[in-house]
Amino acid sequence: MIETVKLNEAQKKSRRNRNIALGLLLAGLVVLFYVITLVKIGGLGN
């Protein structure tokens, strides 16, 4: 039988904030790669 860990409110809030930060970081990297790709393909860097 699998036992689950019960998180208190502070731990839940901490986990949520960390997940939001990681999500924003990932979204930022996606935007950065998209802009770099546009610059390389579009020739905007010339």
C-alpha positions in Angstrom: 0.0 0.0 0.0 1.3 3.5 -0.9 1.4 6.1 1.8 0.9 9.7 0.8 2.7 12.6 2.4 0.4 15.2 3.9 1.7 18.7 3.2 0.8 21.6 5.5 -0.3 25.0 4.1 3.2 26.5 4.2 4.6 23.6 2.2 1.7 23.8 -0.3 2.3 27.5 -0.8 6.0 27.1 -1.1 5.5 24.3 -3.8 3.0 26.4 -5.7 5.4 29.5 -5.7 8.3 27.3 -6.9 6.1 25.8 -9.7 5.0 29.3 -10.8 8.7 30.4 -10.9 9.7 27.4 -12.9 6.8 27.9 -15.3 7.8 31.6 -15.8 11.4 30.6 -16.4 10.4 28.0 -19.0 8.1 30.5 -20.7 10.9 33.0 -20.8 13.3 30.5 -22.4 10.7 29.6 -25.0 10.3 33.3 -25.9 14.1 33.8 -26.0 14.5 30.8 -28.4 11.7 32.1 -30.5 13.2 35.6 -30.8 16.7 34.1 -31.6 15.1 31.9 -34.3 13.3 34.9 -35.8 16.5 36.9 -35.9 18.5 34.1 -37.5 15.9 33.1 -40.1 14.6 36.6 -40.8 17.9 38.1 -41.2 17.1 40.9 -38.7 20.6 40.6 -37.3 22.3 41.8 -40.5 
